[in-house]
């Protein structure tokens, strides 16, 4: 509990310091407010547009939750498949590497063209961004079973399925957590990409509309809401990591 209090206190100090630097830059530079509004103007935009921000944040959060769910599911499935099957490794690993060489930002217009401006195109974009870190981190850990555990599996006569489920998977939990940490960082970025390319709702769409109307403070307000969403996801993953550490004695 004291550790959590210390982290909150440290976070509050860093946040206050960032606000002070921000205000100092605005005051000393004299930059116009439509280019860089001060923190107080952004706070005002948060209050005045609270209902608008809430509606769009709900849409973005729904897309993010579903996209992350699909990405996590497919990432775990792929890592297990690659672990269990040499043929799958021979066939799929080169395809995954090549697929990651294509930036998702370049694919987003194509995905939007195929699936439309609604939720499906956003879910696919988020899933594509979050899928690979989870599959890669989990697979690497699944294949790194310590020699002692491998000998134990061989001596007990366990087949590949039992070895994977009873030994490799618990051992690979830190890899899964690492993949999740990356996924919750990349996920909000994927939300913005999907909504910038084509959407009629969401925080990304709201930022585009605010930019077109010169409402820079509203753009910053939407960005802050998205950052808060990212921090919420990060906190959830950290709580999951602490629970996994207690459960699996990591």
N, C-alpha and C positions, 0 to 999 in steps of 0.2 A: 504493500500500500504506500509506503514511504517512497518506494522507487517510482510508482506512478505519479505521486505528488511532485517529485523532483522533475520528472519529465514534463509534466504540465507547466510547472513554474518556468522551466527552461524554454519551453515553447512560447509561453506568454511573453517572456523577455525578448526573444528573437522577433516575435510578431510586433511588439511595441517599437523595437529598434528599427525594423523595416519601415514601419509607418513614419517614424521620425525622419529617416533618410529620405523617404518619398516626399514628405512635406517640405523638407529642406531643399531638395532639388527643384521643386515647383516654385518655391519662394525666391530662391537665389537666381534661378535661370529666367524667371518671368515668362516662361513658355505659355502660350495661349491655352485656355482650358479645353478647347476642342481638340487639342493635340495630347495634352497630359493633364487631366483634372487632378485636383488635390484629393487626399483621402476623405475629407469632409464632404465634398461634392459626391463622391462615390457612395458614401454612407447615406446621403440624402436620396440618391438614385435607388439605393436598395429599399429605403422606406417607401418612397413614392410608387415604385413599380413592384412592390412586394407580391401582389396578386399575379401580375404578369410573369414575374420570375418563377413563382411557385408552379404555375400551370406548365410552363415550358420545362422547368426542372423535373417535374413528374414524368413528362414525355421522355426526356433524355435518360432519366434514371430507369424507366421501364425498358427502353432499348438496351441500356447498358447491362441491366440485370439479365435479360434474356440472352443477349450476345455473349456475355461472360459465361452463362450457364452452358450454352452450346459449345463455346470454345473449350471450357474445362472438361466437359463430357467427351468431346472428340479427342482432346489432347491425351486424356487418361486412356481412352480406348486404343489410340494409336500406339502409345508407349507400351501398353500391355501386349498388343499384337506384335510389335517389333521384337519384344523380349521373347515371346513364345514361338515365333516362327522365323527360321532363317530365310525362307523364301520371301517373307514379307520384308525383312531387312534388305534383301538383295533388290527387291522391286521398288519399295516405297522410299527408302532413305535418299537415293539420288533425286527422286521426284520432289521430296520435301525441300531439299537444298535448293533445287532450281526454282521451286515455287517461291521461296523466300527471297530470291534475287530480284523478283518483280515487286516494286514498291506498291503497297496497298493504295496509296494515294492515287497512283496511276490507274489502278483497277476500279476505284470507287465510281467513276463515271460509267464504266461498263456495267458494273453491278446495278447501278441505279437505272440504267437503260433497260436491263433485263427484268428487274424486279419492281421498278416503279419508285415513287417518291415516299412510299409509306414505310411501315415498320420492318418488313422483311429485308429490304436492302440494307438497313442500318444494322440489323442483327447479323447478317452475313458479313458485313464489313468488320464489325467488332469481333466476331468469332474468328475471322481470318487473322486479325492482328494478335489476338490472345492465345490462339491455338498452339502456335509453334513454340513459344517459350515454355509452355506447360509440357508439351510432348517431349521436347528436347531435354529439359531439366530432369523430368521423371525417368525418361529412358536411360540417360547417362547414369543415374543413381541405381536403377534396376540392374544394370549390367555390371555394377561395381560391387558385387557381393563379396565380402571378406572371405579369404581362403578357408578360415576355420568353419564358417557357416556352410560354405560350399562342400567341404569334406563331410560335415555332419549330414547334409542332404544326401550325399552319395552313399554314405554308410547306412543310412536308414532306408535306402531304396526308394526315396520319394521321386515321383515323376516330375516332369517339367511344370505341370499345372500346380501341383502341391507345393513345389519349391517356390514358385512365383508368388502364390497367395500367402504362404505361411512364413517365408523367409525374405524373399526379395522385396515384396510390397511394404512390409513394416520398415525394412531397412531404407526404403526409398522415400519415406515420408518427408525428410528434409529437402529432397529434390523437388517434391511436389509443392512444398511451401515456397521454395525459391521461385518456382514457376508462377505460382499465384501472386507473389510479390511483384513480379514483372508484369503479369497480366493486369493487375489493378492499376498499374502506372500507365500502361499503354491503352487500356480500355477507354478512359475518358478522351484521349487523343483521337481514338477511332470514332467516338461519338461525334466529335467536332468535324472530322473529315466527312463522315456520312451526311451530316446535316448541312455542311457547307456546300457539298456537291448538289444536293437536291432534297429539300424538305420544306414543309409548310409549318412545322412546329419544332420546338426544342431550343436548347440554349445556343447551339451553333447558328440556327436560323435567326434567333433573336439578335445575336451579335452582328450578323450580316445586315439585318434591317436597321439596327442602331448605327452601324457604320455608314450606311447610305444616307441616313438622316442627320449625321453629324452629332449623334448622342453618345459621345465618347464615355461619359460617366456611366451610362447604361451598359455599354460594352464591358467596362471594368467590373460592373456589378454582376453581370452574367458570368464573367470569368471567375469571380470570387465564389459564386455559387457552385460552379463546376469544380473549383479547387476544394471546396468544402465536401463535395460528393466524393472526390478522390481520397481525401483524408479519412472520410468515414469508411470507405472500402479498405484502406490501408490498416485502419484500426481493427477492423473485423478480421483481416488476415493475421495481424499480430496476435489477436486473442486466440485465433485458431492455432497459431504456432505454439503459443504457451500451453494450450490444452494438449496438443500433440506431444509436446516435450514431456508433460507429466504422464501421458498415457503410454508413450513408447520409451520413456527414460532416456531422452535424447540429450 
